[in-house]
Amino acid sequence: MLSQRQLALVLIAPGLFLVAALFLYPLVFSLISAFTRPDGSFTLEWFAKAYELYSGDIVFTIVIVLASCVLTAVAAIVIAGTLTLGENPWIVGTLKALYRWPLFIPFIVAAQCMRTFLAKNGLMNNTFVSLGLMEPLSAISFLDWRGIIATFVWKQTPFVALLLAGALASIDRATLEAGRNLGASRARVMLELALPQVMPTLLVALVLSFVTMLSVLSVPMMVAGSQPTMLTVDMAFRINAYGDYATANALGVITYLISAGAAIIYLKRGMNQEATS
């Protein structure tokens, strides 16, 4: 008969095997490949090559993801604040029924939808033209960096808003009601009373969104195929066009470092808050 400890190990063994085979092994392989030559000697030439060819794309990726996080935070705060402090039941009910839909749509589907929505003759411009708000000749395509940001914000806002709304629903309502009774507007109550109490939840959601957007390939490839582009497209290009796994893995390590930077900023802020409390 197996003991409880042995039985637990047997039950989690398949999951551990999948994690090791699909995540840990590729991670270790990419790290080794990024720092070694074919003969196994240590080198940084792949990072030099990645920086020489794709330094602009590195900056572009960071700017796009940071801008998307900022806009996602603003949209999520508005949605969560409306759901929590809204007084119009029709608006709150409609928003509650609609805002979560993008959660269930994969990034590749979202990218394809944006291709038909943001194109020069897409749904958005055709709607404006039919309403008389735009001349057909003045229509432009948004299938560039603006389309990438729009797709990321549309896809990630429900995730951040869902976490933020749950955190707002759990705080003491007496504080918020006291602010309203003293004459503060709903926006002021949200920004000055409610938001500081749920800031850790918002930061966690934004860090997770940052890492998610940093790793997406389909959106920058399908929505904006021109240069500059994001690092995921560069990695796919190095592998598919040249079989250059070393440079692609060097770019992957750079994305690891960017992700680690976001996590470190969050952890340092949390540690500073604990030290001051």
Backbone hydrogen bonds, N-H to C=O, Kabsch-Sander energy under -0.5 kcal/mol:
donor,donor_aa,acceptor,acceptor_aa,energy
7,L,3,S,-2.7
8,A,4,Q,-2.3
9,L,5,R,-2.0
10,V,6,Q,-2.2
11,L,7,L,-2.1
12,I,8,A,-2.0
13,A,9,L,-1.1
16,L,12,I,-2.5
17,F,13,A,-2.6
18,L,14,P,-2.2
19,V,15,G,-2.4
20,A,16,L,-2.6
21,A,17,F,-2.7
22,L,18,L,-2.9
23,F,19,V,-1.9
24,L,19,V,-2.3
25,Y,20,A,-2.6
27,L,23,F,-2.0
28,V,24,L,-2.7
29,F,25,Y,-2.8
30,S,26,P,-2.5
31,L,27,L,-2.2
32,I,28,V,-2.5
33,S,29,F,-2.7
34,A,30,S,-1.9
35,F,31,L,-0.9
35,F,32,I,-0.7
36,T,32,I,-0.6
36,T,33,S,-0.6
37,R,41,S,-2.5
40,G,37,R,-2.2
43,T,35,F,-2.3
48,A,44,L,-1.9
49,K,45,E,-2.4
50,A,46,W,-2.4
51,Y,47,F,-2.6
52,E,48,A,-2.4
53,L,49,K,-2.3
54,Y,50,A,-2.6
55,S,51,Y,-1.2
58,I,54,Y,-1.9
59,V,55,S,-1.9
60,F,56,G,-2.6
61,T,57,D,-2.6
62,I,58,I,-2.1
63,V,59,V,-2.6
64,I,60,F,-2.6
65,V,61,T,-2.5
66,L,62,I,-2.5
67,A,63,V,-2.7
68,S,64,I,-2.3
69,C,65,V,-2.2
70,V,66,L,-2.4
71,L,67,A,-2.4
72,T,68,S,-2.4
73,A,69,C,-2.5
74,V,70,V,-2.2
75,A,71,L,-2.5
76,A,72,T,-2.7
77,I,73,A,-2.4
78,V,74,V,-2.1
79,I,75,A,-2.4
80,A,76,A,-3.1
81,G,77,I,-2.5
82,T,78,V,-2.1
83,L,79,I,-2.5
84,T,80,A,-2.0
85,L,81,G,-3.2
86,G,82,T,-1.6
92,V,88,N,-2.4
93,G,89,P,-2.5
94,T,90,W,-2.4
95,L,91,I,-2.6
96,K,92,V,-2.5
97,A,93,G,-1.6
98,L,94,T,-1.4
99,Y,95,L,-2.6
101,W,98,L,-1.5
103,L,100,R,-1.5
104,F,101,W,-1.7
105,I,102,P,-1.4
110,A,106,P,-2.4
111,A,107,F,-2.7
112,Q,108,I,-1.7
113,C,109,V,-2.5
114,M,110,A,-2.2
115,R,111,A,-1.7
116,T,112,Q,-1.3
117,F,113,C,-1.4
118,L,114,M,-3.0
119,A,115,R,-0.5
122,G,119,A,-1.9
123,L,116,T,-2.0
124,M,117,F,-1.9
126,N,122,G,-2.4
127,T,123,L,-2.1
128,F,124,M,-2.0
129,V,125,N,-2.5
130,S,126,N,-2.5
131,L,127,T,-1.7
132,G,129,V,-1.3
133,L,128,F,-2.5
134,M,128,F,-0.9
138,S,135,E,-1.4
139,A,136,P,-1.1
142,F,118,L,-2.5
144,D,142,F,-2.1
147,G,142,F,-0.7
148,I,144,D,-1.8
149,I,145,W,-2.2
150,A,146,R,-2.5
151,T,147,G,-2.3
152,F,148,I,-2.5
153,V,149,I,-2.8
154,W,150,A,-2.4
155,K,151,T,-2.2
156,Q,152,F,-2.6
157,T,153,V,-2.1
160,V,156,Q,-2.0
161,A,157,T,-3.0
162,L,158,P,-2.4
163,L,159,F,-1.8
164,L,160,V,-2.6
165,A,161,A,-2.9
166,G,162,L,-1.9
167,A,163,L,-2.0
168,L,164,L,-2.6
169,A,165,A,-2.2
170,S,166,G,-0.8
170,S,167,A,-0.6
171,I,167,A,-0.5
171,I,168,L,-0.9
175,T,172,D,-0.6
176,L,172,D,-0.8
177,E,173,R,-2.9
178,A,174,A,-2.3
179,G,175,T,-1.8
180,R,176,L,-2.1
181,N,177,E,-2.5
182,L,178,A,-1.5
183,G,180,R,-1.4
184,A,179,G,-2.2
189,V,185,S,-2.5
190,M,186,R,-2.3
191,L,187,A,-2.5
192,E,188,R,-2.7
193,L,188,R,-0.5
193,L,189,V,-1.6
194,A,189,V,-2.4
195,L,190,M,-3.1
197,Q,194,A,-0.8
198,V,194,A,-1.0
198,V,195,L,-0.8
199,M,195,L,-0.5
199,M,196,P,-0.5
202,L,198,V,-2.0
203,L,199,M,-2.6
204,V,200,P,-2.2
205,A,201,T,-2.3
206,L,202,L,-2.2
207,V,203,L,-2.5
208,L,204,V,-2.4
209,S,205,A,-2.2
210,F,206,L,-2.8
211,V,207,V,-2.2
212,T,208,L,-2.2
213,M,209,S,-2.9
214,L,210,F,-1.9
215,S,211,V,-1.0
215,S,212,T,-0.8
216,V,213,M,-0.8
221,M,217,L,-1.6
222,M,218,S,-2.6
223,V,219,V,-2.8
224,A,219,V,-0.6
224,A,220,P,-0.8
233,V,230,M,-0.7
234,D,230,M,-1.5
235,M,231,L,-2.6
236,A,232,T,-2.1
237,F,233,V,-2.4
238,R,234,D,-2.6
239,I,235,M,-1.7
240,N,236,A,-2.9
241,A,237,F,-2.6
242,Y,237,F,-0.7
242,Y,238,R,-0.9
243,G,239,I,-1.0
244,D,238,R,-2.7
245,Y,243,G,-1.5
248,A,244,D,-1.7
249,N,245,Y,-2.7
250,A,246,A,-2.0
251,L,247,T,-2.3
252,G,248,A,-1.9
253,V,249,N,-2.3
254,I,250,A,-1.9
255,T,251,L,-1.9
256,Y,252,G,-2.0
257,L,253,V,-2.3
258,I,254,I,-2.2
259,S,255,T,-2.6
260,A,256,Y,-2.9
261,G,257,L,-2.2
262,A,258,I,-1.7
263,A,259,S,-2.1
264,I,260,A,-2.7
265,I,261,G,-2.2
266,Y,262,A,-1.8
267,L,263,A,-2.6
268,K,264,I,-2.9
269,R,265,I,-1.9
270,G,266,Y,-2.3
271,M,267,L,-2.5
272,N,268,K,-2.3
273,Q,269,R,-2.2
274,E,270,G,-2.1
275,A,271,M,-2.2
276,T,272,N,-1.9
277,S,273,Q,-1.4
